[in-house]
């Protein structure tokens, strides 16, 4: 049986954030009591303007491919909350 979650009760806290490279941001966070380390917020640009996405830490496997250590599918509301907490820590 698949497990579902009630996103309105998500507990999100960005613990630390630091800028590197031009505008990338590394950060650690807690999501519903689970610590997520070495996350990265990346910023891109297209015809519609700037956008951001989150990258998860990876490792190179014996097959030469890169694999994520973990993955979390955040809702749009959660992504906005995480992004706002990052901005608050940086400013």
C-alpha positions, 0 to 999 in steps of 0.5 A: 500500500502506498503511503500518502502525506498531508502536505499542509502539515509539512515541517520544513526548516532550512538550517544553514545556507551559503552561496558558492559559484556565481549564484548557487546556494548550498543548504542543509534542512530538516523535512518532517523530522528528517535531516537532509544535507548537501542540498543545492539550490540552482538558478536558471533563466529562460524566455519567461525569466528566472527559475530555481530548482533543488539538486540532491547530492549524488555519487558516481557508481561503479557503472560510471553513472551518477546516482542520488543519495536520496530524493524528495518530491516537494510540492510547489508550496514547499519549494517556495517555503524552502526558497524563502527560508534560504533567502532569509538566511542569506540576507 
